[in-house]
Amino acid sequence: MDTAGKDFPYRMAFYFIVASSVWNFFGAGVIGFFINLPVISYFESGTYLTVAHAHGAMFGAFGFLAMGMAVYILRITTRPEQWSERRLTWSFWLCNVGIALMLFLSLLPVGFLQLEVAFTEGYAASRSLEFYSGNLIQTLFWLRMPGDTLLILGAIVFAGDILTKLLFQRKATAEETSRHIIADRIVGEGVGEPDSDDD
Ligand code: HEM
């Protein structure tokens, strides 16, 4: 990417895949291993720490990976002169900032407060109606709104971009069709070429 600079055709696909790695590290790795510690796991099972891990790992690792793969395919199938990264860049940042706000403003704080109550007053107290209706917890629940809103917007912008680009699909040439361009790029030249008569 360094040498190709801005002309690197799969830049946005690469960005989404890097985001998948980062969230895989944090959502699955850091939070997953944290709640996996027996002393935590025994007390936190099914609390908001699980919710934070589930969102960070599931959307973070697999959501961004799926988006990256979709962008990669779009780049191949869209007419090069119609290719634009503007909406995808917006979607990328909306989704990343959205999930970060969701985790750090709401899910993790609620999870840690819940863990403290589970340690000091017992598991039942940490999941009681009384705990959930406390002022601080209610405020933290409302603080999900900014992150969730950005994430939803990111998903809408991404979907809009895919639909727009579907209007600008490039037609495969006869030569490409016979040579299976995608398979050639992945497996190497020569895949799909008709067998010669000498065989
Ligand atoms: C990309 C990889 C991962 C994904 C997509 C993922 C996803 C999930 C989801 C969706 C849940 C919630 C299940 C439920 O609510 O019933 C969960 C729970 C859990 N995960 Fe992961 N996870 C991943 C990696 C990991 C790793 C690496 C660890 C730790 C080594 C881990 C430890 C746990 C634990 C301990 C729970 C149970 C929490 C509880 O008792 O409530 N996960 N995971």
Residues whose N, C-alpha, C, O or C-beta is under 5 A from the ligand:
A	BS01	HEM	A28 G29 G32 F33 I35 N36 E44 S45 G46 T47 T50 A54 A57 M58 A61
